[in-house]
């Protein structure tokens, strides 16, 4: 038996007819950039996330970058980021000319440690980017309290958490603004690249709309040095279909996660910790063991594909070799011990049972 880590063909099969209809609708419209599909998706996703504005952009990295730039963050500024995250969070800060300052995660949730944020603040700090890692919200009330005391912006990186809730509130609505990604493997994934900015701030929304479109508030007028980063009509139409299925798919992920967690209880493989104030959407199901490499090889021999998220922390990547950081031992240790198991709404009960059986045999 073979179980892929993620089979996007199977994921999209359940909405194939609706996706084909969306494709035909866009083709027949004759309008392929910044049209009615984008306008409709932005309104629908803003409502889903309980915010006033959704601004579709080219990808998740651009979403963070354009948001930082809209707030005027640049050279001389410091932005606090997690040490344990995908590198896009850091790259967005660097693209603005600001400096990423890494903070270690909590040992139980792997999300950024609010106490570490407090300790990392300097006179140059202007913003905090908490990441809702693996689909589980960071502890936003505590983070927002720290930010309020020090007059800092809070920008959520919600790329992995579409549909997640914190004390009943949706991620994307928990800070000053948020950025998300619609990369095909996300819980809300397009059939290509895409991203969005979420905010209740009218001025920031207007600024991001200009920045994504050559800095232009109207055709051939350019008020700022902008970019070409637009969520196209076709991806917006596909995302409208996928959004209608998001809660169902997240519920299936939660069901699989529950089965994994029940099976791993009392074993030498550590399952994810979920605080009672959070509703995660299980973008990833990440286990931890000191025998990670052996576990991965054991599962591979039985046809089960796993992935390490992430094998090299951002501060150890070559592109950040010139930035001096204080020691980050937790991120470095996690990189040697964590492993992501397959978790997908298209997985069958038999797939899950097979993986559980092989986990137990290990």
C-alpha positions in Angstrom: 0.0 0.0 0.0 1.2 3.5 -0.8 0.0 6.7 0.9 1.3 10.0 -0.6 1.8 12.9 1.7 -0.7 15.0 -0.2 -2.6 14.0 -3.4 -3.9 17.2 -4.8 -5.6 15.4 -7.7 -7.8 13.5 -5.2 -8.4 16.6 -3.1 -9.7 18.5 -6.1 -11.7 15.6 -7.5 -14.6 16.2 -5.1 -15.2 19.7 -6.6 -14.1 18.9 -10.2 -17.4 19.8 -11.8 -17.7 23.1 -9.9 -14.0 23.9 -10.8 -14.7 23.2 -14.5 -17.8 25.4 -14.4 -15.7 28.2 -12.7 -13.1 27.8 -15.5 -15.7 28.1 -18.2 -17.3 31.1 -16.5 -14.0 33.0 -16.5 -13.1 32.0 -20.1 -16.5 33.1 -21.3 -16.3 36.4 -19.5 -13.3 37.6 -21.5 -12.0 39.4 -18.4 -9.0 37.8 -16.7 -7.4 40.3 -14.3 -9.1 42.2 -11.5 -12.7 41.5 -12.5 -15.9 40.3 -11.0 -14.5 36.9 -9.8 -11.8 38.6 -7.7 -14.3 41.1 -6.4 -16.7 38.3 -5.3 -14.0 36.2 -3.8 -12.5 39.1 -1.8 -16.0 39.9 -0.4 -16.7 36.2 0.5 -13.4 35.6 2.1 -13.5 38.8 4.1 -16.9 37.8 5.4 -15.6 34.3 6.3 -12.7 35.8 8.2 -14.8 38.5 9.8 -12.9 41.5 8.5 -13.8 44.4 6.3 -11.2 44.0 3.5 -9.6 41.1 1.6 -7.1 42.1 -1.0 -6.1 39.3 -3.4 -2.4 39.3 -4.4 0.0 37.0 -6.2 1.2 34.8 -3.4 1.6 34.6 0.4 5.1 36.1 0.5 3.8 39.2 -1.4 0.9 39.4 1.0 3.2 39.9 4.0 5.7 42.1 2.1 3.0 44.4 0.7 1.4 44.7 4.1 4.7 45.6 5.8 5.4 48.2 3.1 1.9 49.6 3.4 2.6 50.3 7.1 5.9 52.1 6.1 8.2 49.5 7.6 11.7 49.6 6.1 15.4 50.1 6.8 16.3 50.6 10.4 13.2 48.8 11.7 13.2 45.5 13.4 10.3 43.0 13.1 9.9 40.1 15.5 9.4 36.7 13.7 9.3 33.1 14.9 12.5 31.1 14.7 10.4 28.1 13.8 8.6 28.9 10.5 8.7 28.7 6.8 11.3 31.2 5.4 8.7 33.4 3.7 7.9 35.1 7.0 11.5 36.3 7.2 11.9 37.1 3.5 9.0 39.5 3.6 10.8 41.5 6.3 14.1 41.5 4.4 12.4 42.6 1.2 11.3 45.7 3.0 14.8 46.5 4.1 13.9 45.8 7.8 15.7 43.3 10.1 14.0 40.0 11.2 14.6 39.3 14.9 14.0 35.7 15.8 12.1 34.5 18.8 11.9 30.9 19.9 8.7 28.8 20.0 6.9 27.5 23.0 8.0 23.9 23.6 4.4 22.5 23.6 2.7 24.2 20.7 5.8 25.2 18.6 4.2 28.6 18.1 6.1 31.8 19.0 6.6 32.3 22.7 5.0 35.6 23.9 7.6 35.9 26.7 10.3 35.6 24.2 8.7 38.4 22.2 8.8 40.7 25.3 12.5 39.9 25.8 13.4 40.7 22.1 11.8 44.1 21.9 14.3 47.0 21.4 13.9 50.7 20.5 13.9 49.7 16.9 11.1 47.1 17.1 8.0 48.2 15.1 6.0 45.0 14.5 5.5 41.4 15.5 4.6 38.6 13.0 3.1 35.6 14.8 2.6 32.6 12.6 -0.3 30.3 13.1 2.0 27.3 12.5 0.7 24.0 11.2 -2.9 25.4 11.3 -3.0 26.2 15.1 -3.4 29.8 16.3 -0.7 31.4 18.3 -1.7 32.9 21.7 -2.9 36.1 20.2 -4.4 37.8 23.3 -1.1 37.6 25.1 0.8 38.7 22.0 -1.6 41.7 21.5 -1.2 42.7 25.1 2.6 42.7 24.7 2.3 44.7 21.5 -0.1 47.3 23.1 2.3 47.9 25.9 5.1 48.7 23.5 3.0 50.3 20.8 3.8 47.7 18.1 1.9 46.4 15.1 0.7 42.8 15.1 0.6 41.2 11.6 -0.7 37.7 11.5 0.9 35.2 9.1 -2.2 33.1 8.6 -0.9 31.1 5.6 -1.5 27.8 7.3 -4.7 28.5 9.2 -7.6 29.2 7.0 -10.7 28.4 9.1 -8.9 28.1 12.4 -10.3 29.8 15.5 -8.8 31.4 18.6 -11.3 31.8 21.5 -14.0 31.4 18.8 -12.5 34.2 16.6 -11.1 33.4 13.1 -7.5 33.8 12.4 -6.9 36.7 10.1 -9.0 39.0 12.3 -6.8 38.8 15.5 -4.2 41.5 14.9 -3.8 44.8 13.0 -3.8 43.0 9.7 -3.0 39.5 8.3 -1.5 37.8 5.3 -2.4 34.4 3.9 -1.4 32.1 1.1 -3.5 30.1 -1.3 -0.6 27.9 -2.5 -2.2 24.6 -3.8 -1.3 22.6 -0.7 -2.9 25.0 1.8 -6.2 24.2 3.4 -7.7 26.8 1.1 -5.6 26.1 -2.0 -5.8 27.5 -5.5 -4.8 25.6 -8.6 -1.8 27.8 -8.8 -0.2 30.5 -6.7 -2.2 33.2 -4.8 -2.4 35.1 -1.5 -4.3 37.8 0.2 -4.2 40.6 2.8 -6.9 40.9 5.4 -7.6 44.0 7.4 -10.2 46.3 9.0 -8.1 49.4 8.2 -9.4 51.3 5.2 -6.2 53.2 4.6 -4.0 50.1 4.7 -6.4 48.2 2.4 -6.3 51.1 -0.1 -2.5 51.2 0.0 -2.2 47.5 -0.5 -4.6 47.6 -3.5 -2.3 50.3 -5.0 0.9 48.5 -4.3 -0.3 45.2 -5.8 -1.2 47.0 -9.1 2.0 49.1 -10.0 1.3 51.6 -7.2 -1.8 52.8 -9.2 -5.0 54.1 -7.7 -6.4 54.4 -11.2 -5.2 53.5 -14.7 -1.9 55.2 -15.7 -1.7 57.1 -12.5 1.1 55.8 -10.1 1.3 57.3 -6.7 3.9 54.9 -5.3 6.5 52.5 -6.6 4.4 49.5 -6.7 4.5 45.9 -7.9 2.6 43.5 -10.2 1.1 41.1 -7.6 -2.5 40.4 -8.4 -4.7 37.4 -7.7 -6.0 36.6 -11.2 -9.7 35.9 -12.1 -9.2 32.2 -12.7 -7.6 31.5 -9.3 -10.2 33.7 -7.6 -13.0 31.7 -9.3 -11.4 28.4 -8.2 -11.0 29.7 -4.7 -14.7 30.6 -4.5 -15.4 26.9 -5.1 -12.8 25.8 -2.6 -14.0 28.2 0.0 -17.5 26.7 -0.1 -15.9 23.3 0.9 -13.3 24.6 3.4 -15.2 23.9 6.6 -16.1 20.3 5.4 -12.5 19.7 4.5 -11.2 21.1 7.8 -13.6 18.9 9.7 -12.2 15.8 7.9 -8.7 16.9 8.8 -9.8 17.2 12.4 -11.2 13.7 12.4 -8.0 12.3 11.1 -6.0 14.3 13.6 -8.1 12.9 16.4 -7.5 9.3 15.3 -3.7 9.9 15.1 -3.7 11.5 18.6 -5.7 8.7 20.1 -3.5 6.1 18.6 -0.2 7.8 19.8 -1.4 8.3 23.4 1.2 6.8 25.7 3.6 6.0 22.9 7.2 7.3 22.4 6.0 9.5 19.5 4.8 12.9 20.8 1.5 14.1 19.3 0.7 17.8 18.9 -0.5 19.7 22.0 -3.8 21.6 21.5 -4.7 24.2 24.1 -8.4 24.3 25.0 -8.8 27.9 23.7 -7.9 27.0 20.1 -9.6 25.3 17.2 -6.8 24.2 14.8 -7.4 23.2 11.2 -4.5 20.7 10.9 -2.7 22.1 7.9 0.0 19.7 9.1 0.0 17.0 11.7 3.5 17.2 13.2 4.8 14.5 15.6 8.0 14.6 17.5 10.5 11.9 18.4 14.3 11.7 19.1 14.2 8.8 16.5 12.7 11.0 13.8 14.9 9.8 11.0 14.3 6.1 11.9 10.6 6.7 12.0 10.6 8.4 8.6 12.6 5.5 7.1 10.2 3.0 8.7 7.2 4.7 7.2 8.9 5.1 3.9 9.6 1.3 3.7 5.9 0.8 4.1 4.9 3.2 1.3 4.0 6.1 3.6 5.3 9.5 2.5 6.2 12.1 5.2 7.9 15.5 5.1 10.0 17.5 7.6 8.6 21.0 8.2 11.2 22.5 8.3 14.6 20.7 8.1 16.7 23.9 8.2 15.6 26.9 10.3 15.6 30.3 8.6 18.5 31.6 10.7 20.7 28.7 9.4 19.9 29.3 5.7 22.7 30.6 3.6 20.7 33.8 2.7 20.8 34.8 6.4 24.4 33.9 7.1 25.2 37.6 7.6 22.6 38.2 10.3 23.8 37.6 13.9 21.3 36.0 16.2 21.4 35.0 19.8 21.3 31.2 20.2 18.1 29.5 18.9 18.4 26.0 20.4 14.7 25.1 20.4 14.3 25.7 16.7 17.4 23.8 15.9 16.3 20.9 18.1 12.9 20.8 16.5 14.4 20.6 13.1 16.0 17.3 14.1 12.9 15.8 15.8 9.7 16.8 14.0 8.0 14.9 11.2 4.7 15.7 9.4 2.4 12.8 8.8 -0.1 12.7 5.8 -3.3 14.5 6.6 -5.6 15.4 3.8 -9.4 15.6 3.4 -9.2 13.1 0.6 -7.6 10.3 2.7 -9.7 7.3 3.3 -10.3 5.7 6.7 -8.3 2.7 5.4 -5.3 5.0 4.6 -5.5 6.4 8.2 -5.8 2.9 9.7 -2.8 1.7 7.7 -0.6 4.7 8.9 -1.7 4.1 12.5 -0.8 0.5 12.2 2.7 1.3 11.0 3.2 4.0 13.6 2.3 1.4 16.3 4.7 -1.2 14.8 7.5 1.4 15.1 
